Amino acid sequence: MPYCWKHGAKLKENEKFCPAYGAPVAKVVREEFSVSADNLIEKVKELLHEGNVTRIIIKNEKGKTLLEIPVTIGVVGVLVAPWLAALGVIAALATNCTIVVERRE
């Protein structure tokens, strides 16, 4: 399902523009990384600093979604802090995680 790159709202499958802002829907590429719980927070921080990431999804070993982080333009450290705290809890409970990264082309 596509998301608006400006504010992260879910869009219908065939929409070309965000109904709220009129922003064009960009093509999204998905990548998956398998990481241990020890490296989870460092990898997410690294992905956030890359800048072209629109959404980060954390899944457990069974493929169940544990956390979705919508990354909008202009995210600053203060806004990311609660997400990183949640990642710390996930890292304590899980052994291996899959990080799904959505990027705009």
N, C-alpha and C positions, 0 to 999 in steps of 0.2 A: 504494500500500500504506500503510495507517495505521500510526502509531507511537504508543507510549505517551508522553503529554506529561510524565510524571513522570521517566522514566529513558531514554526514547528507543528502547526495544526495538521491533522489528518485530512487528506484530500480524497475525493473519489477517484477511481482508477483512470477514467478518461479525461479528467479535467486538465485543461491547458494553462489555466490561471487560478490563483488563489482567490476564492470568493470574498474574503475579508479585505485583502490588501491589493489584489490585482496583480501581484507579482507573478511572472511567468514560472511555470513548473520546470525545474531543471532536471535533466537526466541524472539518475543516481546510480552510482557504482557501489557494490557491496564487496567488502573484503572480510575474511575471517582469520583470526589469530588464536591459536591455542596457547595459553600461558598457565603457569602454576600460580597458586594463590599468593605466593611470596612476591611475584613480579607484577601482580595485577595493577596496583596503584601506580607504579612507575610507568607501565605501558600506557595506561589511560592518560596520565599527565603528558607523556610524549605525544600521543595522538592529539590532545587538545592544543598543544603548541604548534602543530603543523598548520592549522588554520583553515584547511578546506574540508574539514569534517562537519557533517550536519547532524549526525545521530550516532550514538554509541550504545550498543546493546550488550549486556553481560548475561551469558547463559551458563548454567551448571553443566556437569558431565553428561546429564541425561537430556540436555537440550532445552530445559525449561528456562524461560526468561526470568532473571532475577532483578534486573534493573535496566531501565531505559533512560539515557541521558540525552535530551534534545540540546544540541549545541547551536546556538544562534549567533549571529554576528554581534561582536562587541561583548562577548562573555569575559568578565574579569574575575580575578582570583577570589574575590569575596563571594561571588555567586556560585563558584565551583566548589567552595569549601564544604557545603552540606553533602554534595554528591560524593566527595572524597571520603567523608566520614562514613557514608553508607557503604562505599567500596571496602573500607576497613572491616566492617562487620561481615560483609560477604566473604572477604579473604579469610576471615577467621573461621567461617563455617564450611567453606568449600576447599577442595584440594586442587582441582584443575578447573579452569574456566575457559570459555570461548568468548572472545570479544568480536562482535560483528560491528564493522565500521561502515557507515554510509557516507559517501563523498559525492559532491556535485562535480559533474564534468565541466 
